[in-house]
Amino acid sequence: MSTSEGNEAACDPDGLAEAPYACEADEVSCQIDCCDGNEDERGDIHGEVQDGVDAVTGSVEGDFYYEKGGGLLKVDLVPSVEQINVEGTEYFQKPEAHVSLIPAQMKLDKIVKAGVDNKKIAALLREPMELDDATVQRIVDNGPSNKQIKNALKLVLPAAAQGLSFQVKPRDEYRLVDKGESRTVIQMCDVEGADQYYRNVEALLGLAEGQIKPVPYHITLFTGENGKGIGLASEEQLDELSRPVYADVVKAAL
């Protein structure tokens, strides 16, 4: 999915508009017109080989899209086997690969609530949400409601990606993640363009520079039987929920 397609999907937040908005602006400052069978002694790997990526290496382009309150990059990196066994535990191929820039676990709405520029949020929402003067003034005087912040994020997150190019560079670093009934195998990566994206989001929301912290960028390669990924919003969460795994065990499946 391209950046423009991701923007169009988010252009009518909560069905509040009578007609879809069009993302036509080129500059960030005026983009609010619109609104994730080899064997080894440490584990064995098996599964039916599929067409597609044979190795998650090099650099690939990330296509931005908005989903469920978050900003993600779709990447064309999917393991070439359906199932692996690592340290006696079965993992299953995740058929869609992405990197989260703004995961739900970041709780960006709370960051905005704590440091929001009321006037900027009011101006941002006035036209898309068709707010009357009284509502705009209430936002300026008392701050936006939780729903208004969520609507603002639906507008800002896609707009901040306009004009940016994202390059995802996988690392030779793999980890096992466990949380509740979910488990995953992830590959860590670097993302060119992410820092500028965060600065754009901050500028559009009226946040101070640096309030949005980078997350542990990663690609989920395999999951447990429930097929669910595990969001990681900080290095602390990465350390708490995951541990390294021998790279050769995972790489043999790619």
Secondary structure, DSSP 8 states (H G I E B T S, - for coil): --HHHHHHHTSSGGG-SSS-------SGGG-TT-----EETTEEB-----SS-S---S-EEEEEEEETTEEEEE-S---SSSEEEETTEEEEE-SS-EEEEE-GGG-HHHHHHHH--HHHHHHHHHTTTT--HHHHHHHHHH---HHHHHHHHHHHHHHTTTT--EEEEEEEEEEEEEETTEEEEEEEEEEETHHHHHHHHHHHHT--TT-S-----EEEEEE-TT-------SHHHHHHHEEEE-HHHHHTT-
